[in-house]
Amino acid sequence: MRISVFGLGYVGIVSSACLARDGHQVIGVDPNPLKVDLVNLGRTPIIEEDMAEMVSEAVAAGTLRATTSARQGIDESDLSLVCVGTPSCANGSLDLTHVRNVCGDIGTALRNKIGFHVVVMRSTMLPGTMRNMVIPLLEKASGKFAAKDFGICNNPEFLREGTAVRDYFNPAKTVIGELAAADSRAGDKLATLYGLLEAPLIRTSVDVAEMVKYVDNVWHALKVGFANEIGRVCKALELDSHSVMDIFSQDRKLNISAAYLTPGFAFGGSCLPKDLRALSYLARTADVELPILNAVQLSNKQQVDIACEMVMRCGSKKIGILGLSFKAGTDDLRESPVVEVVERLIGKGYELRIFDRNVNLAQLVGANRDYILGHIPHIAELFVGSPEDAVAHADVLLIGNQSTEFITALESTGDKRVIDLVRLFEKRVSDGRYEGLSW
């Protein structure tokens, strides 16, 4: 099939590369010429396992290319996946500027399009956005009617940064939201993309599909906060929190899954914090109280507070930080809790040195780059070239994600204090020189 993918961020470029590997002809569309140029050179604009090889191979084979022109994307495809960002506003609602813009561009391009083109929204949006905003914008710009002149679907993604390619090819479920059960053309066409995947294919309404993504992400956020609170209680009682949660997670009938149920640092990234805030905002607008979900945000903030307090109790201003992105295997700094720790420590006069191999400021683009420079404009001055350089500088070492290369560098730290936010050393517990966040 000929497919256009609007938005070449994490979801967009991963979807593009995976679809190209499946043999589809894919054209990526993004207003950022840097991302477009990188793709056309056979280079991935993100750090993600397997992506460098997949993009290079697809471009070389002629199954993947990119453009800044929405018109070209629509003209040269039969189905479009919209994967643009929906960042949070200050009040927890979503900034839908990118969605509005892309709907206008696609609708205008559809005006003279011959044939039944299918528009598929993969961007995360609150329930009702498809019916109340996306479809009216597409119809106004195109002069056509959804489900009659063009197809419309919602197809939420469930990709985790760091394992996105594996998640794409091995999903737990595939969800297709359709505008009307009586008009199945769009859903049928979209379903053919996933015919080779061994996972339940669920077809439902666009509203339910929109909500499913939030339920999933809010549940994941809740699991992280719950496990961290258990970890704090266990530490106070001198119990091994990981042993407790390991036993708890063996109940697959009631406790569902062990995913995310490991005490560690605060959750972050571009999905969980944003989606938790957005669902809380939606509830407030409907006068519905969600004290547990609101408490998850407070609990997550407390985990950051505790990490900062642990550093400050050490009494030294010379801190080495190993891992800045919100988890190993990605360069995503958006809402990374380690970034917040760094920001607070800088404000209190600490001398920081940071190492994260995946974070290269010269290669960061788009929202990721804007986020880190907006929070810490001079962060480039704090980076060092190796974990050993960070160790040499510091009296106190802070482990921010589970990159295994940190293990060797921390084997001989002498009298230096080590604060582990993620339990890089699974068998170690707090002993005075090494301190785990919740174990």
C-alpha positions as CSV (number, residue, x, y, z in Angstrom):
1,M,0.0,0.0,0.0
2,R,1.1,3.6,-0.5
3,I,1.2,5.3,2.9
4,S,2.0,8.8,4.0
5,V,3.0,9.5,7.6
6,F,2.5,13.0,8.9
7,G,5.0,13.8,11.7
8,L,8.4,12.2,11.9
9,G,8.8,12.2,15.7
10,Y,9.1,9.0,17.7
11,V,5.8,7.4,16.7
12,G,5.9,8.7,13.1
13,I,9.4,7.6,12.2
14,V,9.1,4.2,13.9
15,S,5.8,3.6,12.1
16,S,7.3,4.7,8.8
17,A,10.3,2.3,9.1
18,C,8.2,-0.6,10.3
19,L,5.7,-0.2,7.5
20,A,8.5,0.1,4.9
21,R,10.0,-3.1,6.2
22,D,6.7,-4.8,5.7
23,G,6.9,-3.8,2.0
24,H,4.7,-0.7,1.9
25,Q,5.7,2.4,0.0
26,V,6.0,5.1,2.7
27,I,6.4,8.8,2.4
28,G,7.0,10.8,5.6
29,V,5.7,14.4,5.9
30,D,7.2,16.9,8.4
31,P,7.5,20.7,8.3
32,N,11.0,20.4,9.8
33,P,13.4,20.2,6.9
34,L,16.2,18.8,9.1
35,K,14.2,15.7,9.9
36,V,13.2,15.3,6.3
37,D,16.8,15.7,5.1
38,L,18.0,13.1,7.7
39,V,15.4,10.6,6.5
40,N,16.2,11.1,2.9
41,L,19.9,10.6,3.7
42,G,19.0,7.2,5.3
43,R,19.5,8.4,8.8
44,T,17.0,8.2,11.7
45,P,16.1,11.5,13.5
46,I,15.8,9.6,16.9
47,I,17.8,7.2,19.0
48,E,15.9,3.9,19.1
49,E,17.0,0.3,18.9
50,D,17.1,-1.1,15.3
51,M,16.0,2.2,13.8
52,A,19.3,3.2,12.2
53,E,19.5,0.0,10.2
54,M,15.8,0.0,9.3
55,V,15.7,3.6,8.0
56,S,19.0,3.1,6.1
57,E,17.8,-0.1,4.5
58,A,14.3,1.3,3.6
59,V,15.7,4.4,2.0
60,A,18.2,2.4,0.1
61,A,15.5,0.1,-1.1
62,G,13.3,3.0,-2.2
63,T,10.4,2.1,0.2
64,L,10.9,5.1,2.4
65,R,11.4,8.8,1.6
66,A,10.3,12.1,3.2
67,T,9.0,15.6,2.2
68,T,7.9,18.8,3.7
69,S,4.9,19.0,1.3
70,A,1.6,17.8,2.6
71,R,0.2,17.9,-0.9
72,Q,2.9,15.6,-2.1
73,G,2.2,13.2,0.8
74,I,-1.5,13.0,0.0
75,D,-1.1,12.8,-3.8
76,E,1.4,9.9,-3.5
77,S,-0.5,7.8,-1.0
78,D,-3.8,6.1,-0.4
79,L,-3.8,6.2,3.4
80,S,-2.3,8.7,5.8
81,L,-1.2,8.1,9.4
82,V,-1.2,11.3,11.5
83,C,1.5,11.1,14.2
84,V,2.0,14.7,15.3
85,G,2.6,15.7,18.9
86,T,-0.1,16.8,21.3
87,P,1.9,18.4,24.2
88,S,0.5,19.5,27.5
89,C,-0.6,23.1,28.3
90,A,0.0,24.6,31.7
91,N,-3.4,23.6,33.0
92,G,-3.1,20.0,31.9
93,S,-5.2,20.3,28.7
94,L,-3.6,19.4,25.3
95,D,-2.0,21.8,22.9
96,L,-3.6,20.7,19.6
97,T,-1.9,23.3,17.4
98,H,-0.1,20.6,15.4
99,V,-3.3,18.6,15.0
100,R,-5.2,21.6,13.7
101,N,-2.4,22.5,11.3
102,V,-2.1,19.1,9.9
103,C,-5.9,18.7,9.5
104,G,-5.9,21.9,7.5
105,D,-3.0,20.8,5.3
106,I,-4.5,17.3,4.7
107,G,-8.0,18.7,4.1
108,T,-6.7,21.2,1.6
109,A,-4.7,18.5,-0.2
110,L,-7.8,16.2,-0.2
111,R,-9.9,18.8,-2.0
112,N,-8.7,17.7,-5.5
113,K,-7.8,14.1,-4.5
114,I,-9.5,11.5,-6.7
115,G,-10.5,8.3,-4.9
116,F,-11.3,7.2,-1.4
117,H,-8.4,8.4,0.8
118,V,-8.2,7.2,4.4
119,V,-7.0,9.5,7.2
120,V,-5.9,7.7,10.3
121,M,-5.2,9.6,13.6
122,R,-2.5,8.0,15.7
123,S,-1.8,11.2,17.8
124,T,-3.0,10.9,21.4
125,M,-6.2,13.0,21.9
126,L,-8.9,13.2,24.5
127,P,-12.2,11.5,23.8
128,G,-14.4,13.7,21.6
129,T,-11.5,15.3,19.7
130,M,-12.1,13.3,16.6
131,R,-15.8,14.2,16.3
132,N,-15.6,17.7,17.6
133,M,-12.4,19.0,16.0
134,V,-10.6,16.6,13.6
135,I,-13.5,15.6,11.4
136,P,-15.0,19.2,11.2
137,L,-11.6,20.6,10.2
138,L,-11.0,18.0,7.6
139,E,-14.5,18.4,6.1
140,K,-14.2,22.2,6.1
141,A,-10.8,22.3,4.4
142,S,-11.6,19.6,1.9
143,G,-15.2,20.4,1.1
144,K,-15.9,16.7,1.4
145,F,-17.7,14.5,4.0
146,A,-16.1,11.9,6.3
147,A,-17.1,8.3,5.8
148,K,-18.6,9.3,2.4
149,D,-15.9,11.0,0.4
150,F,-12.9,10.1,2.6
151,G,-12.3,7.6,5.3
152,I,-11.4,8.5,8.9
153,C,-10.1,6.2,11.7
154,N,-8.5,6.5,15.1
155,N,-5.6,4.0,15.6
156,P,-3.9,4.6,19.0
157,E,-0.3,3.5,19.3
158,F,1.1,1.6,22.2
159,L,4.9,2.0,21.6
160,R,7.3,2.4,24.4
161,E,10.4,4.4,23.8
162,G,13.5,2.1,23.9
163,T,11.5,-0.9,22.7
164,A,9.3,0.8,20.1
165,V,10.2,-1.5,17.1
166,R,9.7,-4.6,19.1
167,D,6.4,-3.2,20.4
168,Y,5.3,-2.4,16.9
169,F,5.9,-6.0,15.6
170,N,4.7,-7.7,18.8
171,P,1.7,-5.7,20.1
172,A,-0.6,-6.8,22.9
173,K,-3.5,-5.5,20.8
174,T,-4.4,-3.4,17.8
175,V,-7.3,-1.0,18.1
176,I,-9.1,0.6,15.2
177,G,-11.7,3.3,15.9
178,E,-14.2,3.8,13.2
179,L,-16.7,6.7,12.6
180,A,-19.6,4.5,11.7
181,A,-20.1,0.7,11.8
182,A,-22.2,1.0,8.7
183,D,-19.2,2.3,6.7
184,S,-16.4,-0.1,7.2
185,R,-14.3,0.8,4.1
186,A,-11.8,2.9,6.1
187,G,-11.4,0.3,8.9
188,D,-11.0,-2.5,6.4
189,K,-8.2,-0.7,4.5
190,L,-6.4,0.1,7.8
191,A,-6.8,-3.4,9.1
192,T,-4.7,-4.8,6.1
193,L,-1.7,-3.0,7.5
194,Y,-1.7,-5.2,10.6
195,G,-2.7,-8.5,9.0
196,L,0.7,-10.1,9.7
197,L,0.7,-9.2,13.4
198,E,-0.2,-11.9,15.9
199,A,-2.4,-9.8,18.2
200,P,-6.1,-9.3,18.8
201,L,-7.5,-6.8,16.3
202,I,-10.2,-4.7,18.0
203,R,-12.6,-2.5,15.9
204,T,-14.6,0.0,17.9
205,S,-15.9,3.6,17.7
206,V,-13.5,6.5,17.4
207,D,-14.5,7.7,20.9
208,V,-13.7,4.4,22.6
209,A,-10.4,4.2,20.7
210,E,-9.4,7.7,21.9
211,M,-10.2,6.7,25.5
212,V,-8.3,3.4,25.4
213,K,-5.0,5.1,25.0
214,Y,-5.6,7.2,28.1
215,V,-6.8,4.3,30.2
216,D,-3.6,2.4,29.3
217,N,-1.2,5.2,30.0
218,V,-3.0,6.4,33.2
219,W,-2.9,2.7,34.5
220,H,0.9,2.6,33.7
221,A,1.4,5.9,35.5
222,L,-0.6,4.6,38.5
223,K,1.4,1.3,38.6
224,V,4.7,3.3,38.8
225,G,3.5,5.5,41.6
226,F,2.0,2.6,43.5
227,A,5.2,0.6,43.3
228,N,7.3,3.6,44.4
229,E,5.1,4.2,47.5
230,I,5.3,0.5,48.4
231,G,9.1,0.9,48.0
232,R,9.2,3.8,50.5
233,V,7.2,1.8,53.1
234,C,9.4,-1.3,52.6
235,K,12.6,0.7,53.0
236,A,11.3,2.2,56.3
237,L,10.5,-1.3,57.5
238,E,13.9,-2.6,56.3
239,L,12.2,-5.0,53.8
240,D,13.4,-5.7,50.3
241,S,10.8,-3.9,48.2
242,H,11.7,-5.8,45.0
243,S,11.1,-9.1,46.7
244,V,7.8,-7.9,48.0
245,M,6.7,-6.7,44.5
246,D,8.1,-9.8,42.8
247,I,5.8,-11.9,44.9
248,F,2.9,-9.5,44.4
249,S,3.4,-9.6,40.6
250,Q,3.2,-13.4,40.4
251,D,-0.6,-13.1,40.7
252,R,-1.4,-12.9,37.0
253,K,-5.1,-13.4,37.5
254,L,-5.8,-10.3,39.6
255,N,-2.7,-8.1,39.5
256,I,-2.7,-8.3,35.7
257,S,1.0,-7.8,34.8
258,A,4.5,-7.1,36.2
259,A,5.1,-4.3,33.7
260,Y,5.9,-1.0,35.5
261,L,5.6,-2.7,38.9
262,T,9.2,-2.1,40.0
263,P,10.0,0.5,42.6
264,G,12.3,3.1,41.1
265,F,12.5,6.7,40.1
266,A,9.6,9.0,39.0
267,F,7.9,8.3,35.7
268,G,8.6,10.7,32.9
269,G,8.7,11.0,29.1
270,S,6.3,12.3,26.5
271,C,3.2,10.1,27.4
272,L,2.5,9.2,31.0
273,P,2.8,12.7,32.6
274,K,0.9,14.4,29.8
275,D,-1.9,11.8,29.6
276,L,-2.4,11.7,33.4
277,R,-2.7,15.6,33.4
278,A,-5.0,15.5,30.4
279,L,-7.4,13.0,31.9
280,S,-7.5,14.9,35.2
281,Y,-8.2,18.1,33.3
282,L,-11.1,16.3,31.4
283,A,-12.5,15.2,34.7
284,R,-12.3,18.7,36.2
285,T,-14.2,20.1,33.2
286,A,-16.9,17.5,33.9
287,D,-17.0,18.2,37.7
288,V,-15.7,14.6,38.4
289,E,-13.3,14.2,41.2
290,L,-10.3,11.8,40.7
291,P,-8.5,11.9,44.0
292,I,-6.4,8.8,43.3
293,L,-5.2,9.9,39.9
294,N,-4.5,13.4,41.2
295,A,-2.5,11.8,44.0
296,V,-0.3,9.9,41.5
297,Q,1.0,13.3,40.3
298,L,1.8,14.3,43.8
299,S,3.4,11.0,44.6
300,N,5.5,11.3,41.4
301,K,6.7,14.8,42.5
302,Q,7.5,13.4,45.9
303,Q,9.8,10.8,44.4
304,V,11.7,13.7,42.8
305,D,11.8,15.6,46.1
306,I,13.2,12.6,47.9
307,A,15.9,12.2,45.2
308,C,17.0,15.8,45.7
309,E,16.9,15.4,49.5
310,M,19.1,12.3,49.3
311,V,21.7,14.3,47.3
312,M,21.6,17.3,49.7
313,R,22.0,15.1,52.8
314,C,25.4,13.9,51.4
315,G,27.0,17.3,52.2
316,S,29.1,17.7,49.0
317,K,28.4,20.0,46.1
318,K,30.3,17.9,43.5
319,I,27.8,15.6,41.8
320,G,28.2,13.2,38.9
321,I,25.0,12.2,37.1
322,L,24.9,9.1,35.0
323,G,21.9,9.1,32.7
324,L,19.8,12.1,31.8
325,S,17.1,10.7,29.6
326,F,14.0,9.4,31.3
327,K,15.1,5.8,30.6
328,A,18.0,3.9,29.0
329,G,18.0,3.4,25.3
330,T,16.4,6.7,24.3
331,D,17.5,10.3,23.8
332,D,14.1,11.7,24.9
333,L,14.5,14.4,27.6
334,R,10.9,15.6,27.7
335,E,9.7,15.5,31.3
336,S,12.6,13.4,32.3
337,P,12.6,13.5,36.1
338,V,16.4,13.5,36.1
339,V,16.2,16.8,34.2
340,E,14.1,18.2,37.0
341,V,16.7,17.0,39.6
342,V,19.5,18.7,37.6
343,E,17.5,21.9,37.3
344,R,16.9,22.0,41.1
345,L,20.5,21.2,42.0
346,I,21.9,23.9,39.6
347,G,19.6,26.4,41.3
348,K,21.2,25.4,44.7
349,G,24.7,25.9,43.5
350,Y,25.8,22.3,43.0
351,E,28.7,21.5,40.6
352,L,27.4,18.9,38.2
353,R,28.9,16.8,35.5
354,I,26.6,14.7,33.3
355,F,27.1,11.7,31.1
356,D,24.5,10.1,28.8
357,R,25.8,8.5,25.6
358,N,22.4,8.8,23.9
359,V,22.0,12.5,24.5
360,N,23.9,14.5,21.9
361,L,22.6,18.1,21.9
362,A,23.9,18.7,18.4
363,Q,21.6,16.0,17.1
364,L,18.5,16.7,19.2
365,V,15.7,18.3,17.1
366,G,12.2,19.5,17.5
367,A,10.3,19.4,20.8
368,N,13.0,17.3,22.5
369,R,15.7,20.0,21.9
370,D,13.3,22.9,22.8
371,Y,12.4,21.2,26.1
372,I,15.9,20.8,27.4
373,L,17.2,24.2,26.3
374,G,14.1,25.8,27.7
375,H,14.7,24.3,31.1
376,I,18.5,24.3,31.2
377,P,19.9,26.6,28.5
378,H,23.6,26.0,29.3
379,I,23.4,22.3,29.9
380,A,25.9,21.5,27.2
381,E,28.7,22.9,29.5
382,L,27.9,20.2,32.0
383,F,28.3,17.1,29.8
384,V,31.4,15.0,29.9
385,G,32.7,12.4,27.5
386,S,32.6,9.2,29.5
387,P,31.1,7.8,32.7
388,E,34.6,7.7,34.2
389,D,34.9,11.5,33.7
390,A,31.7,11.9,35.8
391,V,33.0,9.6,38.5
392,A,36.4,11.4,38.6
393,H,34.7,14.8,39.2
394,A,32.2,13.8,41.8
395,D,32.0,13.0,45.5
396,V,28.4,11.9,45.0
397,L,27.2,9.8,42.0
398,L,23.6,9.8,41.0
399,I,22.4,7.0,38.7
400,G,19.5,8.3,36.6
401,N,18.7,5.4,34.2
402,Q,19.6,1.7,33.8
403,S,22.3,2.0,31.1
404,T,24.5,-1.1,31.8
405,E,27.7,0.7,30.8
406,F,27.5,2.6,34.1
407,I,28.2,-0.7,36.0
408,T,31.9,-0.9,35.0
409,A,32.5,2.8,35.8
410,L,31.0,2.3,39.3
411,E,33.0,-0.8,40.2
412,S,35.7,1.2,42.0
413,T,34.4,4.4,43.4
414,G,36.4,4.4,46.7
415,D,34.7,6.5,49.3
416,K,32.3,8.2,46.9
417,R,28.6,8.0,47.7
418,V,26.4,6.4,45.1
419,I,22.7,7.2,45.0
420,D,20.8,4.8,42.8
421,L,17.4,6.0,41.5
422,V,16.7,3.0,39.3
423,R,18.3,0.0,41.1
424,L,21.1,-0.5,38.5
425,F,22.7,-3.0,41.0
426,E,19.8,-5.4,41.5
427,K,21.4,-7.2,44.5
428,R,22.6,-4.2,46.4
429,V,20.7,-2.5,49.2
430,S,21.3,0.7,51.1
431,D,24.5,0.3,53.2
432,G,25.7,3.8,54.0
433,R,27.9,4.3,50.9
434,Y,25.4,3.0,48.4
435,E,21.8,4.2,48.8
436,G,18.8,3.1,46.8
437,L,15.8,5.3,46.4
438,S,13.3,2.8,47.7
439,W,15.4,-0.3,48.7
